[in-house]
Amino acid sequence: MTIVFTNALLLPCTPDMPVLDRGWLRVEGDRIAALGSGAAPDVPGAEVVDLAGDVLMPGMVNPHSHLAMSLFRGLGEDVDDRLYRYILPLEREFVSPAMVRAGTALSALELIQGGVTTVADMYYFETVVAEVLDAAGLRGVVGQTLADFDPPDHRDFDEGFARVDDLVDRYRDHPRITPGIAPHAPYSTGRVVMERVADWAAAHPGLPVQMHLAETGPETDWAAAQGLTPVQAVAQAGLLRAGLVAAHCLNVSPRDIALMAAAGVGVAHNARSNGKAGRGIAPVVAMRAAGIPVGIATDGPMSGNTLDLFAQFGPVSMFQKIAGGSRRPMAAVDVIAMATLEGARVLGMADHVGSLEPGKQADLIRISMAAPRLHPVYDIFATLVFSAMAPDVADVMVAGRWLMRGRQVLSVEPARALADAAQVAGRFRGRMAEIDRALRGR
């Protein structure tokens, strides 16, 4: 199938970040065949899509999430101890393949509606996550979580590694799903397990490792007790390496940044969830200046509440401006670069997604310019960062397949996703009420 997009405000998101007025782009099968500006070439038999000045850009990349945790969204927001009071007990009791399926389907619907075409996930029962993302037509990096805090899908690390092996066996050669391993964090795995993960990574070149790193005060204290920073602890275990997707990286020193840059680590920046938790501002400007690719991520919907990157753009830019005391840091064009090609670099996927270039996968989105809040346009990147919203995404394509057209999602059943999520939420509410009654009775 051949599709030709015409009359687009075309943002290829290649390294020079050009803006092509009256742009056109031709898709052949699952790949981009050609693009340019001006009059589109006539292609006999092609479907012609006239964008009438709407934005055409790469599908966005979210390099860190916990998709099934959409079912925890908004739960106990004003309760200081919600993690131990509600979240962990609910996870241990209710997280199952069926629950993960329901939460991931809800998230897949939200991702598509928000123009995210590639997502990295780390949670439990990741073979189920992979199945849902595959059925939804999305591109996914799925990492089986390993942890020592009584996780719901493995009793010990041997069983966890067996789950990793099963995930890899099923999806190693999949065209859109990339399997991997996800040690939860340095403090929740420890040196011996991190060394084992490093050995696994060496034996599986090209498969990613996802990990929370330098995120919390207790993690910093854990490493300090050994005379190290969290980054140094990971380095000593042999896990600071190319292919590591490090989420958060809030508490990193200049020396840590140099170590990460030399190792080829990618960073998933979660400004919104970090801000909600009061954990601080990651030194994104310094990390990028050191050559570290930094992508814009949402974290889990329990923490950041949304899975669309538009909700992240403002915090990403404004927090760096606050830290720098100036409007200059984190220009809007850099934010869009991070949401596309740089995010793909974080995941090791920049050779086939993240920008609109001939030969790359046809993962692209159309952003309607109909809303009055998008006008006038002086700088389209500033418009996208500070004025655009997820409902402005009109069409979504992955590998040449339409996932959404005219805001109608074609690859996920919205009514079923919402109904399944509501059913699980009802069970959560009942258990939370029991917890509250027990605490009041003390």
N, C-alpha and C positions, 0 to 999 in steps of 0.2 A: 504494500500500500504506500502511496506517495501523497504527502500532504504539504501544501505550500502556504505558509503564513505570510500575509502581506500587510502593508500599512501599519507596522508595529513601531512603537518606541522600544527599540531593541537594545537590551543590556546583555551583551555576551558574557560579562564577568570574567574575561580573560585578565591576565595580570595588569594590563594598562587601563582596565576599567573604562572602555569606550562607551559612548552613547550614540546610537545610530538612529537618526530620525528617518521616517519612512523606510524602516528596515523590513527585510524579508528573510525567511528561513525555510529550507526544504528538508523534510523528513522522508527518508526511505526506509521502510521496515522499522527496525528498532533503533536506527541511528540518524544522526544529523548528517545530511549530504552536502549542504552548502548554505551560505548566508551572505547577506550584503545589504546595501542601502540603495534606495531609488526604486525603479520599476523592477518587479520580480520577473525572472525569466518565465516564459510560457512552457509549461510541462504538460503535454497531452495526457489526459486521463487522470490528472491529479485532483484531489480535493483542495479547493482554495478556501482558506479561512481569512477573511478580511477583518483585521483587528481594530480598524478605525481609530488608531492612535493609542490603543491600550498598550500597557507594558508587556513585553515578552522577555522572560529571563529564565535562568536555570531554576529547576526545582531546588528548594533549600535543603540544607543538611543540618540535622540536629544530632550532634555527636555524643550526647549523654542523656539517658532517660531510664525510667523504670515504668514501663507502659502499663502494666497491670495495676499499678498503684493509682490509676485514675479512679478506682473504686474507693480510695481513701480521701479524695479531693474534698477539702472544706471540713473535714472531720476534726472536731476538737481544736479549732484554730486558736481559741482564746484560753486554752488550758496549758499551763506551763509544762506539766509533765506528761503531755499527750503521748509521747513516744512509749513510755513505760506503762502508762495507765491504759492506753487504748491500742496503739498501733501494733506493738510486738505481741500482746495477747491475741489480737484479732488475726495477725499473720499466722501464729502458731496453730490457731484453731481452724481457720477458714481457708488459708491458701492451699489450693488444690489445682489440678489441671483445669477443672471446670471454671474455677474462679479466675485463673490466669487467662483463660480463653475469653471470658466475658470482659475483663478489664482491658485486655489488649485490643479487642474488637472496638470497644468504645474509643480507645486512643487512636486506632487506625482511622476511624471516621474523623476524628478531630484533626489528625495530621493532614489528611487529604484536604479537608476544608481550609486548612491554614497554609497550603502550598508547600508543605514539607514532603519531599519525595524520598529522602534517605534518612534513616534514623538508626542510632546505636542504642541498644537496650542491654541492661544487665539486671537480671532478677532470677527467679526460680522457675523451674519447669520450662526452660527456654526452648525445648523442641516444640512446645505448644505455641510460644510466641512466634517462632519461625513459621509455623503452619498458618497462623492468622495473618501475618504480614505477607506471606506468599499469596494467600487467597485474595488479599486486598490489593495485590499488584504493586505493593511498595518495595523499596529496596531497603534491606535491613542488615545491620551488623548485630548479631545476637551472642551475648556472652553469658555462659552459665556461671552464676555467682557461687563462690566458695567462701564460707565464713565459719567462725567457731562459736556463734551465739545461738545455737539450737535452731538452725534454719529449717524451714518446713519441708524441704525436699531431699535433705541428706543428713544422716546421723553422724557421719564422720567424713574426713577429707578423702578417704579412699572411695567412698560412695560418691562424693562430689566429683572427683576426677573421672569416675566411671560415667557419670552423666555428661561430662564434657566430651568424653570419647564418643558417646552415642550421638551427641549433637553434631560433632565433626563428621562422623560416618554418614549421617543422613544428608548433610548439606554442604559437604566440601566442594562439590562441583556444581552447585546451584548457580544459575545466572544472576540472581538478585539477592540471595541470602548468603551472608558470610558468617560462618560460625567462629566462635572463639571462646576464650576463658576469661573469667572476671573475678579475681581475688578481691574481696570486698574492700579492704583497706589494710595498710601495714599492721595496725594494732589488732585487727580482727582475724588475721591469718598467722602473723608471726614469721620470724626469720626462716625457720625450716620449711614452712609451706611456700613462702616466697621463692626460696631456692628451688623447690620442686616445680613451681610455676615457671621459673626461668628455664629450667631444663626442658619443660614441656614446650615452651616457646621456641627454644633452639631446635627442637625436633619437629616443629610445625612452622617452618618459615612461611611468611606471608599471611598467617592468621593472627588477628589482633588480640591484645591483652587489654582489658579495661579495668580501671582501678580508681577508687577514691584516693586522693593524695593531698596531704597538707591542708586538710579541710577544717579540722576542729582543734580546740584547745587541748582536750584530752589526748588526741593523737600526738600533738606536739610534746606534751608531757611524757607520753609513753616513749617517744624517741629520745627525749632529753635525758631520761633515766639511764640511757645507754651512751650518753655523750654524743648524740647524733641529732640531726634534723630528720623529719620523715623522708625527705628526698635522699639523704645520705643513707638511711637505713635500707631503702629500696635499692640504692646503688650497690651497697655492700652485699645484698642478696643476689646481685646479678640481674635484677629485673628492670633497671633503668636502661632502656634499650629502644631502638627503632621498633615501631609497632605497638608501643605502650600508649594507650589513650588515658591520660591522667586527668581526672575530673576534679575541678575546683581550684586547687593550687593557690590557696589564699595565703598561707603562711610559708612563703618561700623567700629566701634571702638572695642577694646578688650572686653569692657562691652557688646556691641551689640552682638558680637560673642558668648559670654557666654550665653546670653539670648536665642539666636537662637538655640544653641546646647541643652540647657536644654529643650526647647520646642519641639525639634524633627523636625525642619524645614529642608527642602532640598533646595539646591541652584543650579540654572541653570547659569553657567558661560559663558559669551558671549565675549570672548577676542577680536575677530576680529572687531565686531561692536563697542565695547568700544574704541578700538584703533583708528578706523576710525573717531570717533566722538571726539577724544582727551579728553576723560573723565577720563582717568587714568587706573590704574592696580588694580584689585580686590585682596584682601589679601587671595588668595586661599590656600596657604600653611598654614596660621594660621587657617582658617576655617576648613580645613581637619584635622589639628592637634587637634582641639577641638572636633572632632568626627562628624562634619557636613558632610553629603554626598554632594559632588559637582559633577554635571554632566557637560559635554561639550555641549554647545548649539550654535546655529547659529544666533539667533535673526531673525528678518524678513529679507527677501532678499533685501528690501529697504535699510536696515542698514548694513548688513553684506555681501550682494550680492550673496553668495552661501548658499546652504542648505546641502552640504556634510561636514562631520566632518573632512575629511583629510585637508581641507583648514583652519580648526581651530587649528589643532594639533601644528603646528609651533608656532603661536602666544601664545597659551596656555603655552607651555613650555618656550619659549624665554622671555616672559614678566615676568614670575616668576624668571627667571635667572637674568634678568636685575634688578629687584627689590631687589634680594638677593645678587647681585654683585658676582655671582659664577655660575659655570656650574652645581652645585649639586642640587639646588632646581628643583622640578618637573621633576623627571626622566621619561624617555620614558615609562617605564612599568606602571608608575602611570597614564600617559595620556591615555593609552589604557584601563586601569581599569576604569577610569572616563567615557570613551566613551561607556562602556559596562555595567558591573555589578553595578558600582556606579551610573551611570545615571539611571538605573532601580530602584535603591534604592530611588533616588530623587523622582521618580514618584510613589513609593509604589508598584512596580511591580517586585521586585527582587525574589519573590517566584516562578515566572513562566517565566521570561525572563532575559536576561543580561549575562547569562553564559550557557555553554554547560554541562548539567548534566542530568542524567536519571530522567525522569518524567517531565522535563521542556518542554516548547513549542519548537518545531523545527523551531526556528527563527535563521537562520544562513546564512553566506555569504562565498563565495570562492573568494580569492584574488589571481589573477594570478601573478606568480613570473617571467614572461617572459621578462619584461622590463630590459634593461641593467642597468638603474639607481638604481635597487634594489639589485645589486650585487657588491662586495661579501657581505655575511651576517655574521656579527659578533654578532649582537644582533637584533633579529627579531623585537623587540618592537621599537628600534631606527630606523630600516628600515621603519617600518610602519609610524612612527611619522614624520620623516624628509625626506623620499624619495618617499613613496607611494602617489598615486593620485587616485581620484575617478575613472578614466577609467581603473584602475587595477582591479576593482571589476568585476568579470566575471559572477557569479551566485548569485542569491538571493532567499531565501526561507522563507516564513512566515507560521507558523502553518502547516508545511508539504507541502505547496503549492508553486510551482515554480512561482515567479514573474518575474524573469529574468534568462535566460540561454544563455551562450555564448554572453553576452552583448545585447541580444535581449529581450526587455521588452515585457512581455506576458499579463500583466493585465491593461495596459494603452495604448491608441492609440497615439503614438508619433506625427504623422502628424496632427491629430486633435487637440491635446493639443497645438502644436505650432501655428497652424492656428487661433485657438480661442484667444490665447494670443495676436497675432499680430493684430487681429481685435480690441480688447480693446485698445491696445497701440495706434492705429491710432486715436481713439477718444480722448485719453489723449493728443496726440500731437496737435490736433486741438484746444483743450481748452487752452493748455499752450501758444500757439501762440496768442490767444485772450488776455490772461492775460498779456503777454509781451507787446502787442500793447497798452493796456490800461495804463500800467505803463509808457511807453515811452511818451504817450500823456499827462501826468500830467504836 
